[in-house]
Amino acid sequence: MKVTVVGAGAVGASCAEYIAIKNFASEVVILDIKEGYAEGKAMDLMQCASLNGFDTKITGSTNDYSKTANSDICVITSGIPRKPGMTREELIGINAGIVKSVSSSLVEHSPNTILIVVSNPMDTMTYLVHKTTDLPKHKIIGMGGALDSARFKYRLAEALNAPISDIDGMVIGGHSDKGMVPLTSHATRNSINVSEFISEERLNQVKEDTKVGGATLTKLLGTSAWYAPGAAVSGLVQAIACDQKKMFPCSTLLDGEYGLSDLCIGVPVILGRNGIESIVDVPLSAAEKAHMIESAEGVKKTNGLLEL
């Protein structure tokens, strides 16, 4: 099992670290355009191997895509991160060119790979990969919902004063501050809906805090978060590599599912060795359906800024 991570910044390096620590991949290649940067990150991570007990080989390369050849899974984290006050959508001009070039180079050297897109605006970047590569739709996955859902569960546990292992919840829709759709109708504490424990007002505050989870961290850190995004990516990679058939909300190209077509947006999917093995149809409340339609309109508006 060979995994490539393009982008040796904070998110890419965290992703590579979590994959290595889980010890399911034989090799992780980190690639970056900055001279020596990926090599340095790889060396630093390899010096953790004996300390953290993993045998995954991590190598770094400066922009040499031949080193990524025959990768089973490729992760694209490259592009500029958000700064305080920026929306994910504002990154489109620079990141679209980067993602298009990177995905093309990856597929050239690994024509059977599965691509996971992390670069923002994520839903639109995932759509761009669909439009500019020949990979089948089940092999192109956008990572946003897994991270947003983790942030949702964190906020729910906080509101309930409960251990996070008690909490289950999911966020679908667009990976943006306005586009996220936290599914409060399905959120539970040990199978009991969270509405049994907290007020509607508090639950609405949880939803709003979840939707600005990334922006909150960007304001505090001065740049995008990296620990939780890296962990979220590693979860998707492991589900695919180990054929776990796990359910995650991922951005995928829809063709009538949820009443939506010709866009990538977060919906629950089953991940296994073939990538997206199926899309799961989850019943939504009237408010959630309306929010999902609104979210899709926002994604399509951003897609319209692409120069295809």
C-alpha positions, 0 to 999 in steps of 0.5 A: 500500500503506497500513499502519496501526500502532495503538500508538505505543509502543516496539514500534509505533514500531519496527514502523513504522520497519522497514516504512518502511526496507524501502520497500515501503509508500506510507504508514504511519499510526501511531495512539495514544490519547495526545495528540500522541504518534503525531504526534511519533513520526511526525515523528521517523521522517520526519526519518530518511527522507533519512538512511535512504533511504526514501520511505514517508510516515509520519503520526501521529494521536491516536485519529482512526480516519478517518485509517486508512481503506482500510488494506491491513494493520493492526497492533495493538500497543496495550495495556499491556506486561509488567513484570518478573515478569508473565506475558503472561496477566496482561495479559488484563483490560485488553488484551482491552477495548483490542483489542476496541475497536481492532479494531472501529474499524479494521474499520469504516474498512477493512472489507477489511483484514488484521489482525495482532495483537501485543498480549498474551496474543497467542493469546487476543487473536487469538481475541478478534478472530475472535469479535468482528469479521466478518473472514474467518479468513485475514485475522486473524493473530497475531504470536508465532511469528516472534519466538519463532523468531528468538529460537530461532535466536539461541540456536542460533547461540550454542550452535553458535558459528555465524553466524546465517545458517547457522541455520534453526529454528521455534517453534510453539505458544502465545506464552507461556513454557510454551506455546512448542514449539521444533521441535528435530527440524527445526532445522538448520545448513546443512540438517544437524540441529543434534543432530549438533553439540551434545548433547541437554542443550545443545539442551534448554537452548537450548529453555528459554532460547528459551521465556523469551526475552521474560521474560529481556529484560523482567527486564533492560529493565524492560519488554517488548522492542521491536527484535525484535518490531518486526522480526518484525511488519515481516517479516509485513507485507512478506510480505503486502504483497509477496505473497512466499508466505513461511512463518512460524509465526503464530497462526491459528484452527484447525479440525482442523489439528494435531488442534486446533479452536476456538482460535488458536495458532502453526502454520506458515502461508504468507503472501501477498496474501490473508493466510494462504494455507495452513496447513502440516502439519509432522511432529512428534516424539512429544515435540513433539506432546505439548507442542503439546497441552499448549500448546493446553490452556493457550491454551484456559484463557486463552481461558476468561477472556474475556468474550465 
